[in-house]
Amino acid sequence: MAARPFIVHVAKLRRVLGTRWHEVRSGPIDDLACSGSAVPAGADLRADVTLEAIAGGITVVGLLEAPWTGECRRCLTTASGTLRIPVRELYRSDGDGEDAYRLVADEVDLEPLVHDAVLLELPIAPVCDEGCLGLCPLCGGNRNEQACSCETPRDERWAALDVLRVPDLGPEN
């Protein structure tokens, strides 16, 4: 694919207001990472969007997809997944990146949109599975792989509260 796969030439699109184009673009974007996860280097990100000519610019509506990997916050194994991000953004000639993206020389560059949306959606504290049991705080064993028989030591600072405990009477009572 081209060196700049996220560039869409929209001169023809802008000639008639209300005209729509469907575009599917994909390619890698470097350095997409947050503290807990990242898009793998060289991985293709996908933009499946519809562009529409409006007065003063172009609207971009669609779905972005990006793979991610990271370290599970509970068990420290590799966690991974695919982000699916709905987007609805505006491109204008006077766009500043805050309210609208910049439309330059009848070109819509989807790369800043994909970059920003993926960075905002990357998991900060990823988990390998919602049911992940994590590591035992005492022996360090992975509780997903084997049962742990460690018992939490009693904290004597709380021993005075034991008098308040109600005895377990069983299921009949």
N, C-alpha and C positions, 0 to 999 in steps of 0.2 A: 504494500500500500504506500501511498505518498508519504513524504517526510513530515507533513503536517496534516494528519488524517482528520482532525477536528475542524478544519476550515470549510465553510460552506459559502459558495459564491451566490449572492442573493439579488444581483442586479435585475434579472428578469422577474423575480418574485415581487420586487418592490414596485414594479410598473403599475400593478392593479391592486388596490386595497382589498383585503379579504381573501386574496389568493393564498392557498396553502400548499406546502410541500412536506412530504414525509421523507425523513432522512434517517439512515442507520449508519453510524460511524463508530469505528473502534480503533484502538491503538494504545500504546503504553504512555503513561505519564510518570515521570521520575519523582522520587522523594515524597511519596504520599504515606505519611506515618504520624501517629500520635503516641502518647506515652505507653499504651498497652498493645497496640496492633499496627499493622502496616499492610499496604498493598505490595505483594511480592514484586521484586524488581523485574521489569520486562513483561509483566502481566498485562494483557489487553483489558481495557475498560471499554464499556459499550454504551453508546448513547442512541436510543431509539426515540426520536423526537419528531414533532410536527412544527414547522415554522409557518407563521402567518404574517402577512404584510398588514400593518396597521399604520395609522397616521403618525408619522414621526419615528417609526422604527419597525421592529420585528418581535413577535412573541414566540417563545420557544416553550413547548409543553410536551412532556413525555416521561420516559423512564430511563434511569441510568443503572448500570450493573457493574459491580467491581468485586473481584475476589479479595479476601483479606486473610491474614494469618496473625497469630499472636500467641502469647504464653497464657495458659489458663490460670486465672488468679487463685483457684482453689487447689489444683493438683500439680501445677507447673508443667503439664504436658502441652503439646501443640494444639491450639484451637484454631479453627478456620471456618470460613463461611463465604457467602456471597451477599453483598449489599444490593438491595433493590430500592432505588430512591426515586420517588416521583418528583418532578420539577416543573415549575412554571415561572419563567423569567422573561424579562424585557431587555431588548438590545436597542440602544438609541445612539445617534451620532454624538450627543452630548453626555453619554453615559459616564458615570464616575466610578462604577464598581460597587457603590453602596445601594443606590436605588435601581440602577440599570447597568447592564454590561455595555461596553463600548462597541459600536458598530463602525468599522473603519473601512472606507473604500468599497462599500457594498460587499463586505465579507463579515460573516458571523463566525467568530472563533469560539467553538464550544469548549475548548480546553479549559479556560478559566472557570466556566460553569461546572464542568465535571470535577475539576480539582477542588473547588470550594465545597461542593455538595458531598463529595466522598470524605474529605477531611472532617466535615461536621458530623458524619454518620459513623465513622470508624469507632468500634467499641473501645472505650477507655479501660475497662476491666473485663476482658473477654473470658468466657467460660467454654470448656470443651463440650459440655452438655449441661442442660439445666439441672439434671439430677446428680451432678458431680459431687462426690462425697469428700473430696479434698485429701489433704495429708493429715496424719495423726500429729497433733502438736507435741506429743511426748516422744514417740519413737521415729517419726518422720515417714512412716510407711504410707504408701498410696492406698487409701481405703477403697478405691475403685477396683483394685487388683486383688486384694486379700483382706479378710476381716482382721481387725485389730483388737487385741484383748487388753489393751492398756486401760487402766482405770484412772480417772482424774483424782489427784491427791486431794484430801480434805484440807480446806483452808481453816485453820484454827481461829482466825479472826472472827468467823461467823458462828462458831460453836455455841455461843450464848443464845442464838436464835433457835436452836434445836428444841427448846422447851415449847415453842409455839407450834411445832409440827403436829398435825392431826394424824393419828395412826391409820394405816391403810386397813379398812374393814372388809375389803373384798367386794365382788360384784353384787352380792345379795343385798347389801345394805345401801 
